[in-house]
Structure formats: structure tokens, C-alpha cells
Amino acid sequence: MKKIVNVLFLIIFVLILVSCGETKGKYKFINLSKEYDVKDSNVDLYFKEESTIPYISIERFIKMLDGVYYSEEFEFIKNFNDNSLTINFEVEHDDELYSETLVFDVDSNVVEISSLDFFGLYMHSTETDYGEGLIDLDPIYEDGSSITYNLNEYDFDILIIDKEFYLPLFLTNLIFNQDNYFDVFYNGDVIYGFDTNNLETKDLKTILKSELNEEDAPLEVRLATYNFYRFVTDYFYGLKEERNITDSNTFIDKEDFLSGDLNKRIFDAVKLFDDLHTSHNSKGIYKNNLKDFTFDDNSNRGPYINAFYRDLGFVQNDAVDYFGVRGGYIDIPDYEIINTDTAVIYLMGFDVDTPNEVEEILQKLDKTIIKNVIIDLTLNTGGNLGAVLRIFTLMTNKEIWYHIANKLDGSTASYGVVGEKTPYLDFNYIIKSSGITFSAANLMVSIGKELGFKIIGSKSSGGASPISYVVFPEGSIINISSLNVLSDREYNSIERGIFPDVTLNKLYNKLEIKKAIGKGD
């Protein structure tokens, strides 16, 4: 009986608010993240008259995510003379004070950021330690320019309601969570917080389950999604230059985007980037059966992705010829000894455990016999950057540096590490790449070349930008190439891959490998 009364009360409450021309009510926030300790809470959302798009108080959003952010350290300055909200954040690190500012200007409808560094200052560390065993060196920075998000171009508004500054929830989430893998999402009933890079099917079924699953997205949601896509392309996509994207209006056709199945339109728009780091993860809440979360459609792929899959076929054929097949999969060992004195360690990807697995293999090798160790990345399409750095600390006692160029503000940064452990210096290390050596594996080839390790095989595939996740107004989730483009020491993008020092016609031919190792030594 109590439950029925509560439901009736809620309906009456909402009807009263709607009759006043706007809706403002409390919604449950539930944290599903395993990486951040954030308390569940109740949060006010605001809706314009006859609208389904939620707005949230910017200050309340930040306080809601205490545990992801150091929320109590933010300074909020409200100025109702010029209708602006200024947010300051400062932190002291190694006796140096870092301070950044973010301004929401209601009259101009713009967001001004002193530096994109603002978004990295206030983050808690994740529960998983991706940098275990690494000692950070002093980074080298070249500051970029300030950034202004002009919301007028996308029909987004900053509102003042009861002396609080409000922004659409999807936009607030995008702006403040652009430097982590945590996102907030409203499904029409509940607000969820979750780890975007670790979503399983059961998680998607939880966050996307909604009374709206059988409905079509209303026009205002379609328009907001289209404008949001443009906003993301203009301000958050790191490979605009490489992909020759100059105008989001012409890049994403409005008439086409607003017609038909919105889920499919978002999926098709992702294809336009022709970028392996930009892909579709899940449909949104509208017209979602909670079974098929994305689309099985490989048509209309761009030339870059087609080239990758062409090379994938070549490499897999080579691998099948050499290793054979067991249980429907290529029968690749963790490592093998070839040509008597050479160990080949096959790395299919990089996760937090990969460096430990590599170290276990190195410990097994008889250094009186084994002279060369090949780190084989021919079937490696990437993974965790921290794992790459940790593997290098097993291979060398040199400083290990990687470089980033931000394509929005023009900033550059170089980050260096050394290892805590004693490296295994008894071996001559070689790195082997192929046309599908991608992302973090491509970075390993680039760093290896700068460190002086010989690279053999074929040109790596590329993939310079670590991914960033995007949650759309209607709930679709995609990942894109982020603004921080991995580069060489001259800050040239490594998006197009790295050429080897010695090319192999057959990637696993022992005689070719023996000649490649000796060539030039």
C-alpha cells in the first residue's frame, strides 16, 4: 500500500510542476564504478517547459561526484551582476602550485577555460594502479592557449535557476569528465555513474533499461544529439587534421542525421571518421531491445580501416601458416626459442598483468644460451600505455619518454619514467611490428626506435590518440580519438605508423629473422 501511495504522490508532484511550465525534481544517483568510491545520492534535475532534456546545477554535479573529484577543493564564485560562475581549482605538487580557472558566462553563453590542464587537476586516482613499478621524472611542458566553448553554435544554454548555474547534464558530464574514464548518464528514470572503459553487457542492461526503450526519440533529443555530435567533433576529436575535417556542419549532414533510426544514424556517423580508435559501443535508451547493443554492419568503411583489415588478413595468413590452428584459433605460444639463441615473446595486447608475464618469461631464459629477445607485436592491437612503459623498464635502465601534442590548444608535453626494478640487461632486445601493430603497440615501436632498439617486420598500423569516451544525450556510447595525440620527440604525430629498420617479407620466417637481427650489428 505504501508503495502505491508513493507512486501516486510522485505522479501528482510531477503534474503540479509541469503545470507551472517547468519540472524540477529529485532523481536517484547510483554509482556503479569500481575505480572510484562515490556515494549514492539524490540530485535535482531541471527540465524546460515540455522538454525531456535534463539540466543539472554545475556545483551540485561536482559535489555529487566527490570521490571522482576532490570536490571540496573547488572554489565557486557567483557573480549575478555579470551573470557568471567562476570555478577555481589549485593544487600543490612537489612544492609547485598549479592553479586553473573555468568560467561559465550566461550572457555570452560561452565556457572559458584558462587551460585544458584544469580537467586533470581535480581527479582522484583510480583503484587500479596502472603505473605500478614506475618512477616519474619531471615532465617537460609547453603551455597551450586558453579555450572557449561557444555554446551558441550548438543551441546549448547556460541557465540561472534559483541562484544556481545549470547546464545540460550530458554537456556537464562531457566537459568535466573529459580527462578520465568515468561518465554520468540519465536514462529517463535514474542517473548512473560508471566506468566507461569497463562496461560489460550486464552493466549496459542496467543503465539503459528505461520506460523509453520502446519509444522513438523526440525531435528535441535528435537535435540535441546532432548538435552534441558537432560539438564533440569540433572540440574533442584529436585527429581532425589527419582526417581533413574542417567543418562539422558539412562533415555530419543534418538532414540525414535527423532521419530514420537515431541509433543507426549515430553508428553511421562514427564510420565517417575512418578511425579505428573511434567506434560505436552501445545504442541509447530509445528503440533499444537491450539485446543487440551495436550494429553488425561493415559496409561503407573508409580507406584507412579497409587498409587495416587488408593487413590483418595478410598477418593472420602468415601466422596460420607458421603456428597452425587449434580449437578454431591461431595456436600462438607465450614464447618460443628460434635459431638456438633467440627467444620470441608474443604479446597479443597490453593489460596490467602483461609486464609481470613478460618478466616471468625473461626469468626462465638461460642467459648463457639466449642472446636475443624479440618482443613480437605483429598481432598486438594495443591496450594499456602503463604496461608498455613497465615492459621497457625490464629491457633498459635508460629513461623512457613518451610525447603528446594537444591539437586543440597547441600544448605539448613529454613524460619520462624509470623502473623501480633491476632490468634484464643480458639480452639484445628487438621489436617486431606489422601492419596491424596498433595504438599502444604502435607507441611501443615509436619509443623503442627512440631508445635505439632495432625494429623489424613491417610498418606499424598507427593509432596515435588514446581513446576518450562520449555519452550522447540519448544514451549512446562511443569512443573517439582524444585530443592528446601521441607523437615522436619532435611532436610529430605517430598516427600513420612507424617504419621498421629491417623489413621482413615473411613475418615469422626464422631465416629472415636471423638475418634481420644480424643486419647492421
Secondary structure as UniProt FT lines:
FT   HELIX           2..19
FT   TURN            20..21
FT   STRAND          23..31
FT   STRAND          41..47
FT   TURN            49..50
FT   STRAND          54..57
FT   HELIX           58..64
FT   TURN            67..68
FT   HELIX           71..73
FT   STRAND          75..79
FT   TURN            80..83
FT   STRAND          84..93
FT   TURN            94..95
FT   STRAND          96..105
FT   TURN            106..109
FT   STRAND          110..113
FT   TURN            116..117
FT   HELIX           118..121
FT   TURN            130..133
FT   STRAND          134..136
FT   STRAND          140..142
FT   STRAND          147..150
FT   HELIX           151..154
FT   STRAND          159..161
FT   TURN            162..163
FT   STRAND          164..168
FT   HELIX           169..176
FT   TURN            177..179
FT   STRAND          182..186
FT   STRAND          191..195
FT   HELIX           196..198
FT   HELIX           201..208
FT   TURN            211..214
FT   HELIX           219..235
FT   TURN            238..244
FT   HELIX           248..251
FT   HELIX           254..257
FT   HELIX           262..271
FT   TURN            272..273
FT   TURN            276..277
FT   STRAND          279..282
FT   TURN            286..287
FT   TURN            299..300
FT   HELIX           303..323
FT   STRAND          325..326
FT   TURN            327..328
FT   STRAND          329..330
FT   STRAND          335..338
FT   TURN            339..341
FT   STRAND          342..346
FT   TURN            352..353
FT   HELIX           354..364
FT   TURN            367..369
FT   STRAND          372..376
FT   TURN            378..379
FT   HELIX           385..395
FT   STRAND          400..406
FT   TURN            407..409
FT   STRAND          412..419
FT   TURN            425..426
FT   STRAND          428..433
FT   TURN            435..436
FT   HELIX           440..451
FT   STRAND          454..457
FT   STRAND          467..471
FT   TURN            473..474
FT   STRAND          477..481
FT   STRAND          484..487
FT   TURN            489..490
FT   TURN            495..496
FT   STRAND          502..503
FT   TURN            507..508
FT   HELIX           510..518
FT   TURN            519..520
//
